[in-house]
Amino acid sequence: MYWVAAKALTAKAIMAFTATTPDGKAFSVKIDRYRGEVDQIEWVWLCILYAAKVLYVIGDESSSETSDFKGCMDRLGSTELSALRIQIVCGLICSDLPEISEYEHNGRSVKAVLSYLNENARSVQTSLPLQPYRNQYLNTWICLLVSAVKNMDSHHKQILRCALRNMAVSYRSHSTCSMGSMATVSSEAVRNAIAECAAEGPR
């Protein structure tokens, strides 16, 4: 317990992503940056850590939302990423793809705060509605992915793509409902993706 508390105290918030919906269909997004300009790699960490966290919160390997999460990870892991491409690929899997609105909505919000632990580790804290809309966690993640790639160059998009592929592969043998998997699968997916893309060099 002491180690967990000490770790939380040393974490430094980097950025927060909030997606709000009045009906589970239309979403407005808000990005807060706490440390000035955000390095592009932090978007990769946030996308991956958020997915692992909410899959753990869903806590049901057999749910359609969990299945759709895994399907999106798998397909996006072999796709050149762009905002449009993410929406097309996820739209082939998800029955109620979110509409990302330019207008600010009131309603039920999902908030994810990314914090820096050290060079090779980050943490994410989430604020989740008590009664989420159907697939709200998944649809928030899709909104996050779309926002992320808009803030990335081609190299970091490749890292994200590789991290998604790593995560999809890991979840074939690890439970999404395990706290241990939540931490190790996500962190290893990002760290391995960074190493793999560095070895490959720029494309």
QUICORRA-V52938 format. One record per run of one state. SS is the DSSP state (h for helix, s for strand, l for the rest). FROM is the first residue (numbers start at 0). LEN is the number of residues. If there is no record, write none. Layout:
SS & FROM & LEN
SS & FROM & LEN
This chain:
l & 0 & 1
h & 1 & 9
l & 10 & 1
s & 11 & 10
l & 21 & 4
s & 25 & 8
l & 33 & 7
h & 40 & 18
l & 58 & 5
h & 63 & 13
l & 76 & 6
h & 82 & 11
l & 93 & 5
s & 98 & 2
l & 100 & 7
s & 107 & 11
l & 118 & 2
s & 120 & 7
l & 127 & 8
h & 135 & 14
l & 149 & 4
h & 153 & 17
l & 170 & 8
h & 178 & 22
l & 200 & 3
